[in-house]
Amino acid sequence: MSDTKKYEPPKVWTWDAENGGAWAKINRPIAGSTHEATLPRGKHPLQLYSLATPNGQKVTIMLEELLALGEVGAEYDAHLIRINEGDQFSTGFVEVNPNSKIPALFDAGSGSRVFESGAILFYLAEKFGRFLPKETGPRTEVMNWLFWLQGSAPYLGGGFGHFYAYAPEKFEYPIDRFTMEVKRQMDLLDRELSEHRYLGGDEYSIADMATWPWYGTLVLGQIYGAGEFLQVDSYKNLHRWAEEILARPAVQRGRKVNRTWGELSEQLHERHDASDFELKTQDKLTPRSAA
């Protein structure tokens, strides 16, 4: 493999704010806020600040699954955070998540802030006693896969997705390297799902909710436009699992929340009540203040 340009690292790295492609403006080498702004608060104890990226979908799917089971305490307000506009760097958001990444959850009932998508799933599973086995063996297996996803998704999103779909220039080496790892991960999931209905066993859990927005949508050809490139149809067991989860009504609702792109029928910019899913299209696209 050969690149037409040879890059020589400088002795001291300096930040070029314009380097990095479509998402360059959301990345910077320092933490903390850039501007003063308070976060909105809705009427429910659970306040979610997010965007419908795969990490954001994990949490809205979990909340909709809890509500589908009749857990009224899982009612939530989902406020839109436009990461391309820097909403995650406001003083209000940084108070909830000092790492300035979506999703972030504030539980007014307990006064707890919860950040990192996997931590939010675990927090909600513990709070409601759902989607996480109580027995040590099955619980450990589910947690194995939850932590696996949290460590693996950056290779898909920040690695493969960035260099294949978003980087300002395409280079063979990073695309080849991350493709190899993503295919290894899909093969791993496919082998696991040949033996079990779901990740971690035969019961649907937070491990599935964490993994589906990344690898489920990937194998269904819904992200990065890379289905043919990655030969996703060859992962039969992973595909079966992805289709089964997509068919769940709560998943169909959860994946729409805080979505601002794609088909208009698939977008719900903010969610403050279950009836928001029934709003007319234009109302769904206009974030409203929660009553």
KASUL-V862145 format. One record per residue. RES is the residue in one small letter. OMEGA is omega in whole degrees, 0 to 359 (none if undefined). Layout:
res: [RES	RES]
omega: [OMEGA	OMEGA]
This chain:
res: [m	s	d	t	k	k	y	e	p	p	k	v	w	t	w	d	a	e	n	g	g	a	w	a	k	i	n	r	p	i	a	g	s	t	h	e	a	t	l	p	r	g	k	h	p	l	q	l	y	s	l	a	t	p	n	g	q	k	v	t	i	m	l	e	e	l	l	a	l	g	e	v	g	a	e	y	d	a	h	l	i	r	i	n	e	g	d	q	f	s	t	g	f	v	e	v	n	p	n	s	k	i	p	a	l	f	d	a	g	s	g	s	r	v	f	e	s	g	a	i	l	f	y	l	a	e	k	f	g	r	f	l	p	k	e	t	g	p	r	t	e	v	m	n	w	l	f	w	l	q	g	s	a	p	y	l	g	g	g	f	g	h	f	y	a	y	a	p	e	k	f	e	y	p	i	d	r	f	t	m	e	v	k	r	q	m	d	l	l	d	r	e	l	s	e	h	r	y	l	g	g	d	e	y	s	i	a	d	m	a	t	w	p	w	y	g	t	l	v	l	g	q	i	y	g	a	g	e	f	l	q	v	d	s	y	k	n	l	h	r	w	a	e	e	i	l	a	r	p	a	v	q	r	g	r	k	v	n	r	t	w	g	e	l	s	e	q	l	h	e	r	h	d	a	s	d	f	e	l	k	t	q	d	k	l	t	p	r	s	a	a]
omega: [183	175	180	180	177	183	175	180	177	177	178	182	174	185	172	187	182	183	177	173	190	185	184	187	180	181	177	187	179	178	176	184	175	183	179	174	178	177	176	176	177	188	184	177	182	180	182	179	194	174	188	166	177	179	178	181	179	189	180	174	179	181	179	176	178	179	179	177	179	178	185	178	178	175	188	169	178	182	183	173	181	186	178	177	175	180	183	179	177	179	180	181	181	176	180	177	180	179	176	175	173	358	174	183	170	178	182	180	180	184	184	166	181	176	193	188	179	178	179	177	180	179	181	178	178	183	185	180	183	171	174	183	178	180	187	183	179	179	180	180	176	180	175	183	175	179	175	181	182	178	185	184	178	176	179	184	183	180	182	183	181	187	180	189	192	184	182	176	179	177	185	188	181	179	180	183	181	175	179	181	179	178	176	179	177	177	177	179	180	178	179	184	171	183	182	178	181	177	179	179	184	177	177	187	178	176	178	180	179	189	186	182	176	189	174	180	178	183	175	177	186	177	175	182	189	184	180	180	183	181	187	182	181	182	190	182	177	179	178	179	182	179	181	180	178	182	181	180	181	177	179	177	186	182	179	189	182	176	183	182	179	180	182	180	180	183	169	190	176	180	179	182	181	181	179	179	182	181	172	187	184	179	179	185	181	179	181	176	180	180	none]
